[in-house]
């Protein structure tokens, strides 16, 4: 949930926001993986993969829920 007062507020460097990338085999997923990786490497955002949800990796899912719903 976005708690910012203004929709124009910059979120640059806010560590609570995470990029969820699809890193599958289609061209678009390759692009999202590259962008998310660059954001992570430049310490702009943390990154995780949507596959953790499909794989049922409970620890990662709980971490995502904490970030999304807090």
SVG drawing of the C-alpha trace seen along z (x, -y; Angstrom):
<svg xmlns="http://www.w3.org/2000/svg" viewBox="-2 -15 27 40">
<polyline fill="none" stroke="black" stroke-width="0.4" points="0.0,0.0 1.4,-3.4 1.3,-5.7 2.7,-8.8 0.5,-11.9 1.1,-12.9 1.0,-10.7 3.9,-12.8 6.2,-12.0 9.5,-10.4 10.1,-6.9 13.8,-7.0 15.9,-5.0 13.0,-3.9 14.1,-0.5 10.5,0.7 9.6,1.1 10.6,4.3 10.7,5.1 9.1,8.5 10.5,9.7 9.3,12.4 12.5,14.1 10.9,16.7 11.8,17.5 9.8,14.9 11.5,11.7 9.5,9.4 10.5,11.5 14.1,11.2 13.7,7.4 12.0,7.3 14.8,9.4 17.5,7.1 15.7,3.9 15.1,5.4 18.7,6.7 20.1,3.2 17.9,1.6 19.1,4.1 22.8,3.8 22.6,0.0 20.9,0.4 17.8,-1.5 15.4,1.4 15.4,4.9 14.5,7.6 12.7,10.9 11.2,13.3 7.5,14.1 8.5,17.7 8.8,17.9 5.0,17.6 4.4,20.3 7.0,22.6 5.4,22.1 8.6,20.9 7.0,19.9 9.8,17.8 10.1,15.7 6.3,15.4 6.0,14.2 8.8,11.6 6.9,10.4 3.6,10.1 5.4,8.1 6.7,5.7 3.4,5.4 0.9,5.2 2.8,3.2"/>
</svg>
